[in-house]
């Protein structure tokens, strides 16, 4: 059975594109983790569209860890 999340849009101001991934900030190890879109919107997590995930820039000294299952599948 395939899960279809409720329709959610990108968290970036002015963007109305459907969200495709969720970003999680891990302050302790200075990592922005990008994961598959979570089932339910959660405070502290940021839902982003594909374009904004692709242009995601971490704060200085931080890294991005892309852990999306879908990103590992060739297009």
C-alpha positions as CSV (number, residue, x, y, z in Angstrom):
1,X,0.0,0.0,0.0
2,X,1.4,3.4,-1.0
3,X,1.0,6.3,1.4
4,X,-0.3,9.5,0.0
5,X,0.4,12.4,2.4
6,X,-2.1,15.2,2.7
7,X,-1.4,18.0,0.2
8,X,1.1,20.4,1.6
9,X,2.9,23.2,0.0
10,X,6.5,24.4,0.3
11,X,7.3,26.4,3.5
12,X,9.2,29.1,1.6
13,X,7.3,32.4,1.6
14,X,5.6,33.0,-1.7
15,X,6.0,29.4,-3.0
16,X,2.8,27.5,-3.6
17,X,4.5,24.4,-5.1
18,X,3.7,21.0,-3.5
19,X,6.2,19.9,-0.8
20,X,8.3,16.9,-1.7
21,X,10.7,16.6,1.2
22,X,11.2,17.6,4.9
23,X,14.2,19.3,6.3
24,X,15.3,18.7,9.9
25,X,17.9,20.9,11.7
26,X,20.3,19.1,14.0
27,X,21.9,21.8,16.0
28,X,24.3,19.5,18.0
29,X,26.1,18.2,14.9
30,X,25.4,21.2,12.6
31,X,23.6,19.2,10.0
32,X,20.5,19.9,7.9
33,X,19.0,16.5,7.2
34,X,16.7,16.1,4.2
35,X,14.2,13.2,4.5
36,X,11.2,12.0,2.6
37,X,8.1,14.1,3.3
38,X,6.9,13.2,6.8
39,X,3.3,12.0,7.2
40,X,2.1,14.8,9.4
41,X,3.4,18.4,9.5
42,X,5.4,18.9,12.7
43,X,6.5,22.1,14.3
44,X,10.3,22.5,13.9
45,X,10.4,20.6,10.6
46,X,10.3,22.4,7.3
47,X,8.5,21.0,4.2
48,X,10.1,22.0,0.9
49,X,9.4,21.7,-2.8
50,X,11.9,20.0,-5.1
51,X,13.3,23.3,-6.4
52,X,13.9,24.7,-2.9
53,X,15.5,21.4,-1.7
54,X,17.9,21.6,-4.7
55,X,18.8,25.2,-3.8
56,X,19.1,24.5,-0.1
57,X,22.2,26.2,1.4
58,X,23.1,25.3,5.0
59,X,24.4,27.9,7.4
60,X,28.2,28.4,7.4
61,X,29.9,25.5,9.1
62,X,26.9,23.2,8.6
63,X,26.5,20.2,6.2
64,X,23.5,18.8,4.3
65,X,22.7,15.1,4.7
66,X,20.2,13.9,2.0
67,X,18.6,10.8,3.4
68,X,15.6,10.6,1.1
69,X,14.8,7.1,-0.2
70,X,13.4,8.6,-3.4
71,X,16.6,10.5,-4.1
72,X,18.5,7.2,-4.4
73,X,16.2,6.0,-7.2
74,X,17.5,6.9,-10.7
75,X,15.1,9.1,-12.7
